[in-house]
């Protein structure tokens, strides 16, 4: 059985929403399900750039909450640390 070759092309600005959604879903799924549960950890932490409102909103929808920690990031904006408590998830 042969398959047609995959179509690869450079990303264009119109692809941005789909790429961001794919990346954030994959990253959240990895940290929440695979790593935290398999490792039997009580909580997880992730950082999101404060200007990336879409990423912060995505994590918040999946139970991640800011824990008050911030560190300097690019362009004068901080990274915001978010925490997921597995007992509440």
WOGI-V108473 format. One record per pair of residues at least 6 apart in sequence whose C-alpha atoms are under 6 Angstrom apart, sorted by the first residue. I is the first residue (numbers start at 1). J is the second residue. Records with the same first field share a line. If there is no record, write none. Layout:
# WOGI-V108473
I: J ; J
This chain:
# WOGI-V108473
42: 86
43: 84 ; 85 ; 86
44: 83 ; 84
45: 82 ; 83
46: 81 ; 82
47: 79 ; 80 ; 81 ; 82
48: 79 ; 80
49: 79
50: 78 ; 79 ; 80
64: 82 ; 83 ; 84
65: 82 ; 83
66: 81 ; 82
67: 82
69: 81
70: 79 ; 80
71: 78 ; 79
72: 78
73: 79
